[in-house]
Amino acid sequence: MSKIKAAVCHQFTEPLQIETVVLRSPLPKEIEVQLGAVAICHSDIAFAEGLWSEVLPAVYGHEAAGVVTEVGTSVRGISVGDCVVVTLIRACGHCLSCAAGQPTSCEMPQDASASPLQDQGGQTLHQGMACGAFAEKVVVDASQVVQIPAALPFEVACLLACSVITGVGAVVHSAQLRAGQDVVVIGAGGVGLNAIQGARIAGARRIVAVDRIRQKLGIAQEFGATDVVLATDPEPWKLARQVLGRGADTIFITVGAAAAYETAPQYLAPTGKLVMVGMPRSGDFASYDPGTMASLNQGMIGSKMGNVVIQRDIPWIVDLYQQGRLKLDELVSGRWRLEQINEAIADTKSGNARRNVIVFD
């Protein structure tokens, strides 16, 4: 058991409070990690603003990397001193989804009462997204971590926990994109940029990035977009179709906005498919013309965390980075201390950040 600093959410939409909290020791199947860095994802912000129902008080944060400082008695393959990425993907290994090789859809729910976090008065703090990584240390299930090379900077490695695997995985695993196909990526944020990288690596013919902010479209081209379209145009799908010569084979919706889902089918070619990556707030809906989609043999699929298997895919992505075939350093747009987390969140909400990272000493 140790006392650590953490950013605690006591009230939705209110600033996070930096407090000393208590972190219990790992149970037999858990590990403790001293964090080197944690990135700020829009999902963290959505939870902290109450867009998806959650238990309070809570510690959020789920894109993290650090050094293992303690292991449970049943843990194998991970040792004290190992450098690891910490993800939110907690997999039991036994349910039907896990047995089918889809751990991102593990059917074993998280036991909120088993949170390793408490305040100094003994009140349980909810461990947001099974991580609670806006903190100096975490205790997580061993299935949530993957060992990484010690030379990989933590501020880069932490991005592998969510935005990178979600974007690249959506292309490679969810869409199973084929070389020569055409792609539209709606949203050029952290996940969108990695979907663009994934499409480039998979051999897409053309990759059209769509976003409301012109500056982000320039960045999208640096990451591999062949063409860009401003989403503020009255009919941006027509501009994308002009570039492609037809509709796209695959549309990746990487923003959590129902309006983007509403218009996304307009970009599709016959037999094309929508890959739903970004998550709108609970209760938001989008409408479709199912008859037209059915007649054109179009489809829609969900993509949770890129349908990755972290023990397989994170080492592969690290290797791509080491070869110079995948950009990671360029994703980091700001480095902040834990005490600056509310400023970092505000900067992220402005829409200009690729990924803001909290760096620990």
N, C-alpha and C positions, 0 to 999 in steps of 0.2 A: 504494500500500500504506500502511495506517495502523494505529496501535495504538489499540484502543478497550476500554472496559469492557463485560463481558458476564456474564450469569449462566449458569454452565456446570453441566450435569448429568453427574457422574462415576459415580454409582451410583443405581440405581432406588430410590425411596422416601427417599433421603437429601436433606438440604437442598442447594439450588443454591449454588454457590460464585461469588462475585463476583471475577473475574479480569481481568487485562489480556490481550487476545488480539490476533491479527494478522488484519486484513481486507485481502485483496488488492484490487487495482484492478479495475474492471469489464472484462469481455471485450466484444467488439464488439456483442453484442445485450443487454448488461446495463446497469443503472444503479446508482449508489450513492445512498443516501438517508440523510441525517442525521435520526434519528427525534425527533419531538416527544412522542410517546406510544405506548404499546403496552398493550393490554388483556389481562387474564388470562382465558383460556377454559378450560372443563373439559377440552377436548381436550389442551391443554398439560399439565394435571395428569395426565391419563391416560397420556400418553407418558412423563412424568417418573416415574411410578410403575410403568412396565413393563407396563401393561395391554394395550398394543399393541406388538408387538415392534419394537425400534428399535436403532440402532447407537449405542454410547457411546464416548467422551464426546460430548455434544451440546449445542447451544444451541437452546432452543425459543422459542415466541412467534410469533404469526402474525396478530394484529389490530393493525396499526400504521399510523401516518401521520407524515409529515415533509416535509422539503425536499430536492429533488434537488441533489446536490453534484458529481456527475460522471456523464457519459453515455458509453456505448460508441460506437465509430465508425460502427456500422450503425443506431443508434437514430434513429428519426424521430418527430416529434410530441411529444417530451418534451425539455425543456431545463433546464439548470442554473438553479436558483431557483424552479422550479415546486413548488407544494405538491401532494402526492399521498397517496392511500391505497395501502398495500402489502398485497396479499392473497396467499393460498397458491395461488391458481388460476394455475398455470403452463401455458400452452397453446401447443402447437407450431404450430397454425394449419393443419396439413396432413393430419392423420390423419382417419379417417372421422367420428369424433365431432366434432372441430373443424369439419370441412367441413359437418356437419349442424347447426351452430349450437349445439353442446353442449360448450363448452370445459371445463366442470367434470368431464367424463368423458374428457379428453384421454388418448389411449392411449400417448403417449410417456413412458416412465418417467423419473423423475429420476435423474440420474447422481450417486450419493452421493459418488463419488470426485472430483467437480468442485466440492465445497464451497469457498466462498471463505474459510473460516475455518480458522485454525490456532492452536495455543497457541504460546507463545514458544519452545518447544523444537522447533517444526516439525511436531508431530503434528496431523493433520487432525482438526477438530472437525465432527461431523455437523451440517448445516444443517437443523434440524428443520422439517418441513412446508414445505420450500423457502424458508423465510424467515429463521429464526434471529434473531427480532426482540426477544428479551430482551437487547438490546444497544444501544449508542449509535448504531450505524450498521448498515445492511445493504447487501449487493450482491445484487440479484435480477434475474431476466429481465424485460425491458421489458414483456412481456405481463401481468405481475402487478400493474401499477400503473395508477391512474386519476387524472388531474388533478382537483383540487378547488378551490373558491374560496379565496383566501388568507385571507378573513375567517372561515372555518370553523375553530373551535378544534380543535387536534389531539386533545385528550382526547375530543372528540365524534366527530371524523372517523374515528378508529381503529376505532370500533365498526362502521363501514360495511364493514370488511374481512371480517367473518365473521358475528357474531350477527344483525345487522340484515338483511343480504342473505339469510342462511340462513332466517330466520323468515319474512320477507315473501315471499321467492322461493318457499318451499314452498307458500304459499297461492296466489300469482298464477301461477306457472309449473308447479310439479309437480302441484298439485291442480286448477288452473284453476277455482277456486271461482267459482260464479255468484251474483249478487245474489239474496238471499232464502233461500239455503241455510243449514242449521244446522251449527254447528261445535263440536267438543270439542277443547280443547288440553290435553294431559296434560303437566304440567310448566310452572311459571310462572317459570322462570329467564330468563336473557338471551335465548335463542332463543325460548322460549315466549312471552315478552312481545311479541316482534316478530311472531310468528305471529298473536297476538291483534290487534296493530295492522294486520297485513296483511288479516285477515278483516274488520275494521271498515272499512278502506278499500275492500275489494272488495264491501261491501254485505251481509254475512251478516245473517240475521234475528236469530239468537241465537248468542252465543259463550259456551260454558261452560268455565271454567278449572278444572282439577283439579290439586291439589298436596297434599303431606303437611304443609306448613307454613301455618298460618292467616294469618300476617302476609303471606306472598307472595300469598295470594288477594286481600287488600285492595289490594295493588299492581296485581294483574291487572285489577281493576275500574277503577283509574285509567287503565290503558292501553286499556280498551275492552271488557273482559269484561262481559257482561250478567248472568251468573250464575256462582256458584262452588260447588265441591263439594270437601270434604275427602277426600283419597285414603285416609285412615286409616279411613273408614267401612267396615263389613264388606262392603257392596255399593255402592260409589259410582256404578256405572253405572245403578243403579235410580234414584238421586237425579237424575242427569243426564237420564234418560228422562222422569221426572216433569216436569222443567222444560221439556223440549222437546215433550212430548206424544207422542214416538216416539223412535227412535234418531236419531243424527246422520248427516248426509250425508257429512261428512268428519271423521276423527279425525287430529289431528297429534300424534305421539308425539315430544316434544322432549327427553326424558330418556334417558340411556344406561343404562337398567335393563331387563334381560330380563323382570322381573316385570311391568313396565308393558306390554310387548309381549304378554305372556301374556293379560292381561285386556282389552286394548284392543278386541277384536272384540265384547265385550259391550255396548259403547256404540253399535254401528253400526245404522243403519236398513237395510232391504232396498235394494239397489243402492248402498249407501254404500261408502266406501273408506278404508283406512288409509294414511296418509302417514308413512313411516318416516324420521325426521329424526335423532333421537338415536342414538348408536352404543354399544351395550354392549361390554364387554371381549371380546377374542378368545376364542372357545371357549364363550361363553354362548349358550344356545339358548332358544327359546320354542316351544310347541306350539300347533297350531290344529286345528279340525275342518274340514278342507277340503270335506267333503261339504256341510255346512251353508252355508259361505260360497259354494260354487258354486251351490247351489240358490237362495240369496237374491241371486245376481248381485252379490256383494260382491267387492271387489278390494283389492290391496296394491301400493303403489308405493314405491320408494326416492326419496329427495330429497337429493342431495349438493350442499351449498352452495346450496340453493334453485334449482338448475339455471339459475343466472343467467349473463348475459353482462355482465361487470363494466363494460365501456366503455359499454354501453347503460343498465344498471340503476342504477349508483351515481349518475350525474348526475340521473336521475329521482327517486331517493330523496332526494338532497340538495335538490331542488326542493320535494318534499313537506314536508321539514323547514323550509325557508325560508318556506313558505306557512303554517306552523303546523299542518299536518295530520298530522305524524308526530313523536312524541316521541323525542328523542335525549338531551338534557341530563339528563332524569330517569332515564336508564338508568345513569348514573355514580353508583355508591354509595360509592366510596372513591378517593382519590388518594394515591399512594405514590411514594417514590423507588426507584431500582433497588436500592439497598442494603437496602431493606425488602421485597424480593420474596418472601422466605419467609413473612413475616408476612401479606402480601397473599394468598398462596396458601392459607395456613391459614384466613384469613377467608373466602375463596371456598369452601373445602371445608365450612365451617360451614353453608352453605345459605342464609345470610341476605343475601348480596350479589347485586345485580343484575349489575353489572360493576365490578370493581376495575381501575383504570388506573394503570400506571406512567408518570409524567410526567418528562420530561427537561428540564433547564434549556436 
